[in-house]
């Protein structure tokens, strides 16, 4: 079973994107006003990734880990 946007748990997920027939997932990136795009060779590969990482085990995703670490470091540096 694949999960769609209403099932997404990851706080850094932004949207699905397709460019020239290539499936992609767009997430927040490291730093302000930056996004990260992951391209997949097939829509099925994108859907499997989205089901596992975006809708279920997002804390295991390397993008989540990097963006979360960036947020924590910015929070520390701002004195919050």
C-alpha positions in Angstrom: 0.0 0.0 0.0 1.3 3.4 -0.9 0.8 6.5 1.2 -0.1 9.9 -0.2 0.1 13.4 1.0 -2.6 13.1 3.7 -0.5 10.3 5.3 2.8 12.2 5.4 4.4 12.6 8.8 7.7 14.1 8.0 7.7 17.8 8.9 10.2 18.6 6.1 8.3 17.1 3.2 7.1 19.8 0.8 5.6 18.1 -2.3 6.0 15.6 -5.1 7.4 17.0 -8.3 7.7 15.7 -11.8 10.0 17.1 -14.5 10.3 15.6 -17.9 8.7 12.4 -16.7 11.0 11.9 -13.8 9.4 11.5 -10.4 10.8 13.5 -7.5 10.2 14.4 -3.9 10.9 18.0 -2.7 11.8 18.6 1.0 13.1 21.5 3.0 16.9 21.8 2.7 19.7 22.9 4.9 19.5 26.7 5.5 16.8 29.2 5.0 14.9 29.4 1.6 16.6 26.2 0.3 14.8 23.0 -0.8 16.2 19.6 -1.6 15.0 17.5 -4.5 15.4 13.8 -4.8 14.9 12.3 -8.3 13.9 8.7 -8.8 14.2 6.6 -11.9 10.6 5.4 -11.6 7.4 6.6 -10.1 7.2 3.2 -8.2 10.6 3.9 -6.6 9.5 7.3 -5.5 6.3 5.9 -4.1 8.1 3.2 -2.2 10.5 5.8 -0.7 7.6 8.1 0.2 5.7 5.3 1.8 8.7 4.2 4.0 10.3 7.5 4.8 7.8 10.3 4.4 4.8 8.5 5.8 6.4 6.1 8.3 10.0 6.1 9.4 10.9 9.7 8.5 13.4 10.0 11.4 15.5 7.3 9.5 15.7 9.5 6.3 19.0 11.1 5.7 17.4 14.3 4.5 15.3 14.5 7.6 18.4 13.9 9.8 20.4 16.6 8.0 17.6 19.2 8.0 16.8 18.5 11.6 20.4 18.8 12.7 20.6 22.2 10.8 17.5 23.4 12.6 19.0 22.4 16.0 22.3 24.1 15.2 20.5 27.3 14.1 18.4 27.2 17.3 21.5 26.8 19.5 23.3 29.6 17.7 20.4 32.0 18.0 20.3 31.4 21.8 16.8 30.0 21.8 
